């Protein structure tokens, strides 16, 4: 899945992440174009996973 596909499907991906990780909030999953690193940083901090692990998980959806 490429970056454009992720952007287009973000609401669906966000819902699946919230189901899997109940403690994630909308603020944690706020996606702003050009701020992908900030999003990954928030998720890394909250989930205790590496950026690569998070990317793989998002791509699986």
Contact map, one row per residue, 1 for C-alpha under 8 A:
1110110000000000000000000000000000000000000000000000000000100
1111110000000000000000000000000000000000000000000000000000000
1111111000000000000000000000000000000000000000000000000000000
0111111100000000000000000000000000000000000000000000000000000
1111111110000000000000000000000000000000000000000000000000000
1111111111001000000000000000000000000000000000000000000000100
0011111111000000000000000000000000000000000000000000000000000
0001111111000000000000000000000000000000000000000000000000000
0000111111111000000000000000000000000000000000000000000000000
0000011111111100000000000000001000000000000000000000000000000
0000000011111110000000000000000000000000000000000000000000000
0000000011111111000000000000000000000000000000000000000000000
0000010011111111100000000000000000000000000000000000000001001
0000000001111111110000000000100000000000000000000000000000000
0000000000111111111000000000000000000000000000000000000000000
0000000000011111111100000000000000000000000000000000000000001
0000000000001111111110010000000000000000000000000000000000000
0000000000000111111111111000000000000000000000000000000000000
0000000000000011111111000000000000000000000000000000000000000
0000000000000001111111000000000000000000000000000000000000000
0000000000000000111111110000000000000000000000000000000000000
0000000000000000011111110000000000000000000000000000000000000
0000000000000000010011111000000000000000000000000000000000000
0000000000000000110011111101100000000000000001000000000000000
0000000000000000010000111111100000000000000000000000000000000
0000000000000000000000011111110000000000000000000000000000000
0000000000000000000000001111110000000000000000000000000000000
0000000000000000000000011111110000000010011000000000000000000
0000000000000100000000011111111000000010001000000000000000000
0000000000000000000000000111111100000010000000000000000000000
0000000001000000000000000000111110110010000000000000000000000
0000000000000000000000000000011111110000000000000000000000000
0000000000000000000000000000001111110000000000000000000000000
0000000000000000000000000000000111110000000000000000000000000
0000000000000000000000000000001111111110000000000000000000000
0000000000000000000000000000001111111111000000000000000000000
0000000000000000000000000000000000111111100000000000000000000
0000000000000000000000000000000000111111110000000000000000000
0000000000000000000000000001111000111111111000000000000000000
0000000000000000000000000000000000011111111100000010010000000
0000000000000000000000000000000000001111111110000010000000000
0000000000000000000000000001000000000111111111000000000000000
0000000000000000000000000001100000000011111111111000010000000
0000000000000000000000000000000000000001111111111110010000000
0000000000000000000000000000000000000000111111111000000000000
0000000000000000000000010000000000000000011111110000000000000
0000000000000000000000000000000000000000001111111000000000000
0000000000000000000000000000000000000000001111111100000000000
0000000000000000000000000000000000000000001110111110110000000
0000000000000000000000000000000000000000000100011111110000000
0000000000000000000000000000000000000001100100001111111000000
0000000000000000000000000000000000000000000000000111111100000
0000000000000000000000000000000000000000000000001111111110000
0000000000000000000000000000000000000001001100001111111111000
0000000000000000000000000000000000000000000000000011111111100
0000000000000000000000000000000000000000000000000001111111110
0000000000000000000000000000000000000000000000000000111111111
0000000000001000000000000000000000000000000000000000011111111
1000010000000000000000000000000000000000000000000000001111111
0000000000000000000000000000000000000000000000000000000111111
0000000000001001000000000000000000000000000000000000000011111
